[in-house]
Amino acid sequence: MGQIGFTMEACSSGGFNFSRSRWTEGDLWLAKQALAKSKNKIAGWSANEALIEAIEGQFTKMKELKFDAAVSDTPEFELCVFQDFNFKYKFDPKRSSSIMRFELAQKIASCKNEMGDQVALALFECIEEYKVHYLSKGLSRENYNFLNVWIYL
C-alpha cells in the first residue's frame, strides 16, 4: 500500500490519446494510520475512521461498476498494458462480458504489483473512452486495433 500516486498514458490506433495522474489509496491509508497513532484521541475518532472506510468502500463500488462497463459492448481490440503492470488482453465482441471480465481480472491479478481502486478506475475509464473513440471514428474490424497503456506507480 506504499503507492501515493500514479500516472497513466495511453495511445491507440486511430489517434486516441489519454492521460491521467491521481493520488491513490495510499492517502486514505496514511489518514487511517495518523488516526490510529494520534496521542490525542478525540471523541470522533471512530466516526472519522468509519468515514474513511466508507470512502474506500465507495471507490470499490465505483471500480466494479466501471469494470462492468469496460467489458460490456466492446469492439474488437487488443489492450496492451506496460510499465508497472504488464499484460495483454484481446477484447472480442463475440464473447460474453462476464467471461471477458473474469479473464481480464485474472490478467490484472497476475501482475507483480497489486492494482488499487484508483488505478483500476483510471484503466477502466481509459477503456471506456477508447470505445467511444473507436465508434465515433468508425474504426474498422479489418484493421488491427489496439490500445497501449503505460501505468507508472
N, C-alpha and C positions, 0 to 999 in steps of 0.2 A: 504494500500500500504506500510505498515511498513516492510514487509519482505525484507531482503537484500540477503539472500542465502537459499539454501535448500540442503538436501542430500536425495538421493533415493537409496534404496537397494531392490533387488528382487531375488527370487529364485523360482524354479518350480519343478514339476515332470520332470524326465528325466535329472536332473543335470544342468539346466540352472542357471547361476548367472549373475547379472547385478548390477553395482554401478555407480552413477553419483553424482557429487556435483558441483553446479554452483551458480553464482550470479543471481539475478533476476531483474525484472523491477524496483525494489527499487533504484538501481543505476541510472537509467535513470530519475526517479522521483526526486532524490536528485540533479542531474545535472540541471534539469529544475528549481528547487527551488533556487539553487545557482544563476542561471542566472537571475531569477526574482528579487532576493533580492540584487543583486550586486549594490553597490553605484557608481561604475564606469561603467556607461552604455557605452558600446563600440558600434561602428558603426555596427559591425557584429552580434549584439545580436539577431536580428530576424532571421538571417541566421543560427546561432547556434541552436536556438530553433527549426527552421524548420528541421535541420539535425537530432536532437534528435527525433522529431516526425516521420521523415522518417524511422529512425532505428526502432522505436516502430511499425510502420506500416509493416515493413518487417518481424518482429518477428510474427506478427499476421498472415500474409500471409503464412509464413512457418508452423505455427501451424495448419492452415486449411489444407494445403497440407499433412502434417504428419497425421492429424486426418483421412483424406480420405484414406490414405494408411493403417493406422492401422486397419480400419474396412473392408477393401477390401480383398477378397480371404483369409478369416481366417479359420483355422482349428477349431474344436470344443474344447473349453477350458473355464474354469472359471477364470475370473480376480477378485482377492480379494485385495482391497487396504485398508491399515491400517494406523494408527497413526493420522496425522493431516488431513487426508481425510479418510473416512470410507464408503466403499460401495463394493458391489459385482455385477459383470455383467457376464452373460453367453454368450460367442460368439458361434454362430450357423451358420455353412456354408450354411444351407438351407434358411436362412433369407437374405433379401436384405441388401446391405451395407448402403443404406440410412436409413432404419429402425434401424439398429444397431447403426448408427451414432447418430440418434435422441435419442434413448434410453440411450446410453452411455452419451451423453451430458446432459440429464436430471439427471442421477445419479450424475455426477460431479457437476452440478448446485445445487443439493440438499444438498451438504456438507456444514458444518458450515463455512469453510474457502473458500475464492474465489481462484480458481486455475488460477494463472497468466500464461502468454505465455510460460515462460521458464520451469515451472513445467510441463505444458501440453506437451511441446515439448519433454521433457525427458520421460514422461509417454508413449507417442506415439512411441518414439524411442525404448523404452523397449519392447513394444508390438511387434513392427516390428522385433526386434532381437529375441524375443521368437518364433515368427512364423518361422523364418529361422531355429532356433534350432530345433523346432518341426519337420519340414520337413526333415532336414538333419539327425536327429536321427531316423527318421521313427517311431515316436510315434504312438501308436495305438488308434483309436477312442474307442475301447472297454475299455480302461483304463480311470480312472478319471484323466484328465489332468487339471492342474491349474497353474496359475501364481500369486504368492503372492508378493505384492509390499508394501514397507513401505516408506512413504514420511514424512520427518522431516523438518519443516519450521524453 
